[in-house]
């Protein structure tokens, strides 16, 4: 079957292998990558390869996560990277995300801090949870900042 040459074919096949290793009962590390197997010159937004790593520590009701991710676009001079630190304790969550986008000769840096709380067993339903959160985000290359909140409903089937 011949592929369209006008860019109308928006289908893509990605691979995302991840390997996790449990060092102790409390400490795990994981690494992974992401690549598009069907990339083409018509779809430069999906022409990248990405890598990531995470370290996770948990003890009792405390969970600490530290993650790093990097993505490099093959068809244009662009690189994205982020570092995330997360603390979770008894339904409360606090995190900070530092992200950097390098596009040609311009670098944009964004710092985002968020907090959340998880309400478990909503309406006495064991697998129903409600997450309420808020965030503040600021970009370094302009005076824009965002503040907001969100509510997420999660049900485990």
C-alpha positions as CSV (number, residue, x, y, z in Angstrom):
1,X,0.0,0.0,0.0
2,X,1.4,3.4,-1.0
3,X,1.7,6.1,1.7
4,X,0.2,9.5,0.9
5,X,2.8,12.2,0.2
6,X,0.7,15.2,1.2
7,X,1.3,14.6,5.0
8,X,-2.3,13.4,5.5
9,X,-1.1,10.1,7.0
10,X,-1.0,10.9,10.7
11,X,-0.5,7.3,11.9
12,X,2.6,6.5,13.9
13,X,4.0,3.4,15.6
14,X,6.1,4.1,18.8
15,X,8.1,1.7,20.9
16,X,8.5,2.5,24.6
17,X,10.6,-0.2,26.3
18,X,11.2,0.2,30.0
19,X,13.4,-1.8,32.4
20,X,13.0,-1.6,36.1
21,X,15.3,-3.1,38.7
22,X,14.5,-3.5,42.4
23,X,17.7,-2.9,44.4
24,X,16.0,-3.4,47.8
25,X,12.4,-3.6,49.0
26,X,12.4,0.2,49.3
27,X,14.5,1.3,46.3
28,X,13.9,0.8,42.6
29,X,15.5,2.3,39.5
30,X,14.0,2.3,36.0
31,X,15.2,3.4,32.5
32,X,13.4,3.6,29.2
33,X,13.4,5.0,25.7
34,X,10.9,6.1,23.1
35,X,11.3,6.1,19.3
36,X,9.0,6.4,16.3
37,X,9.3,3.4,14.0
38,X,7.2,5.1,11.2
39,X,8.8,8.6,11.2
40,X,8.9,10.5,7.9
41,X,9.8,13.9,6.6
42,X,6.1,14.8,6.5
43,X,5.7,14.4,10.3
44,X,8.6,16.3,11.9
45,X,6.8,16.6,15.2
46,X,7.2,12.9,15.8
47,X,10.7,12.5,14.4
48,X,12.5,12.2,17.8
49,X,14.1,9.7,20.2
50,X,13.7,10.1,23.9
51,X,15.3,8.6,27.0
52,X,14.4,8.6,30.7
53,X,15.4,7.4,34.1
54,X,13.7,7.2,37.5
55,X,14.8,6.4,41.0
56,X,12.0,5.5,43.5
57,X,12.2,5.1,47.2
58,X,9.3,4.1,49.4
59,X,9.0,3.3,53.1
60,X,5.8,3.0,55.1
61,X,3.6,5.9,53.8
62,X,6.4,7.9,52.2
63,X,7.3,7.8,48.5
64,X,10.1,9.8,46.9
65,X,10.6,9.9,43.1
66,X,13.4,11.6,41.1
67,X,13.1,11.4,37.3
68,X,15.0,12.7,34.3
69,X,13.8,12.7,30.7
70,X,15.5,13.9,27.4
71,X,14.1,14.1,23.9
72,X,16.1,15.0,20.8
73,X,14.3,15.8,17.5
74,X,16.2,14.4,14.5
75,X,14.7,16.6,11.8
76,X,15.1,19.9,13.5
77,X,17.5,21.5,16.0
78,X,15.4,20.9,19.1
79,X,16.0,19.2,22.4
80,X,13.7,18.9,25.4
81,X,14.7,17.8,28.9
82,X,13.0,17.7,32.3
83,X,13.9,16.9,35.9
84,X,11.1,16.0,38.4
85,X,11.2,15.5,42.1
86,X,8.1,14.2,43.9
87,X,7.2,13.5,47.5
88,X,4.0,11.6,48.5
89,X,2.9,11.1,52.0
90,X,-0.5,9.7,53.2
91,X,-2.4,11.1,50.2
92,X,-0.6,14.4,50.1
93,X,1.7,15.1,47.1
94,X,4.3,17.8,46.4
95,X,6.4,18.1,43.3
96,X,8.6,20.4,41.3
97,X,9.3,20.1,37.6
98,X,12.1,21.9,35.8
99,X,11.8,21.7,32.0
100,X,14.1,23.1,29.4
101,X,13.4,23.4,25.6
102,X,16.3,24.2,23.3
103,X,15.1,25.3,19.9
104,X,17.7,26.5,17.4
105,X,19.4,29.3,19.4
106,X,16.7,29.9,22.0
107,X,16.3,28.3,25.4
108,X,13.1,28.3,27.3
109,X,13.1,27.2,30.9
110,X,9.9,26.5,32.9
111,X,9.6,25.8,36.6
112,X,6.3,24.3,37.9
113,X,5.4,23.4,41.4
114,X,2.3,21.5,42.3
115,X,0.5,20.1,45.3
116,X,-2.3,17.5,45.5
117,X,-4.4,15.4,47.8
118,X,-6.0,12.0,47.1
119,X,-9.4,11.2,48.6
120,X,-9.6,7.4,48.6
121,X,-12.8,5.3,48.7
122,X,-15.1,8.1,47.5
123,X,-18.7,7.4,48.5
124,X,-17.5,4.2,50.1
125,X,-16.5,2.8,46.7
126,X,-13.2,0.9,47.2
127,X,-11.8,1.6,43.8
128,X,-12.9,5.2,43.4
129,X,-10.5,8.0,44.2
130,X,-10.7,11.8,43.8
131,X,-7.5,13.8,43.3
132,X,-7.5,17.6,43.9
133,X,-4.5,19.6,43.0
134,X,-3.1,23.0,42.3
135,X,0.0,24.3,40.5
136,X,2.1,27.4,39.8
137,X,4.2,27.6,36.6
138,X,6.7,30.3,35.5
139,X,8.7,30.6,32.3
140,X,12.1,32.2,32.4
141,X,12.1,33.7,28.9
142,X,9.0,35.9,29.4
143,X,6.9,37.3,32.2
144,X,4.1,34.7,31.8
145,X,3.1,32.6,34.7
146,X,0.2,30.3,35.3
147,X,-1.7,29.2,38.3
148,X,-4.5,26.7,38.4
149,X,-6.2,23.7,39.9
150,X,-7.6,20.4,38.7
151,X,-9.8,17.6,39.9
152,X,-9.2,14.1,38.6
153,X,-11.5,11.2,39.2
154,X,-9.9,7.7,39.0
155,X,-11.8,4.4,39.1
156,X,-10.0,1.1,39.0
157,X,-12.0,-1.6,37.1
